[in-house]
């Protein structure tokens, strides 16, 4: 089983924010190749919300929804490459939208990422 591992250092965030990016109505995904060779079945991914999105309840619910959708994608298919690091910026539309639509949008986004990387 693949576990989610959050990015820790300022260097990792700055490096990824200067890499490639894909925008949707519900989130933005920054992605780049891992610098370290060790994977240990962990996906480097961070979920970030800006304060202007809403209160803490809204921000945490959006992060939980995105994290849950990513974990389900990791169990079901191999669409997400663990050799890459990701930063997911949630947007306020993700709070009011249905979970299934957000999940489908994640599928499309990671399919585009795989097309770009290959």
ChimeraX attribute file (.defattr): number of C-alpha atoms within 10 A of each C-alpha:
attribute: neighborCount
match mode: 1-to-1
recipient: residues
	/A:1	8
	/A:2	13
	/A:3	13
	/A:4	17
	/A:5	13
	/A:6	15
	/A:7	17
	/A:8	10
	/A:9	8
	/A:10	8
	/A:11	10
	/A:12	15
	/A:13	16
	/A:14	10
	/A:15	12
	/A:16	19
	/A:17	16
	/A:18	11
	/A:19	11
	/A:20	12
	/A:21	16
	/A:22	14
	/A:23	12
	/A:24	14
	/A:25	12
	/A:26	20
	/A:27	23
	/A:28	17
	/A:29	23
	/A:30	22
	/A:31	23
	/A:32	20
	/A:33	14
	/A:34	17
	/A:35	10
	/A:36	7
	/A:37	7
	/A:38	9
	/A:39	13
	/A:40	9
	/A:41	13
	/A:42	15
	/A:43	22
	/A:44	20
	/A:45	22
	/A:46	20
	/A:47	19
	/A:48	17
	/A:49	19
	/A:50	12
	/A:51	10
	/A:52	9
	/A:53	15
	/A:54	14
	/A:55	10
	/A:56	11
	/A:57	8
	/A:58	17
	/A:59	21
	/A:60	16
	/A:61	13
	/A:62	26
	/A:63	21
	/A:64	13
	/A:65	17
	/A:66	22
	/A:67	17
	/A:68	14
	/A:69	18
	/A:70	17
	/A:71	14
	/A:72	11
	/A:73	17
	/A:74	19
	/A:75	10
	/A:76	8
	/A:77	8
	/A:78	9
	/A:79	15
	/A:80	18
	/A:81	15
	/A:82	20
	/A:83	17
	/A:84	16
	/A:85	22
	/A:86	24
	/A:87	22
	/A:88	21
	/A:89	19
	/A:90	24
	/A:91	21
	/A:92	18
	/A:93	14
	/A:94	21
	/A:95	20
	/A:96	10
	/A:97	11
	/A:98	11
	/A:99	15
	/A:100	10
	/A:101	12
	/A:102	21
	/A:103	18
	/A:104	11
	/A:105	16
	/A:106	21
	/A:107	17
	/A:108	14
	/A:109	20
	/A:110	17
	/A:111	14
	/A:112	12
	/A:113	21
	/A:114	13
	/A:115	9
	/A:116	9
	/A:117	12
	/A:118	5
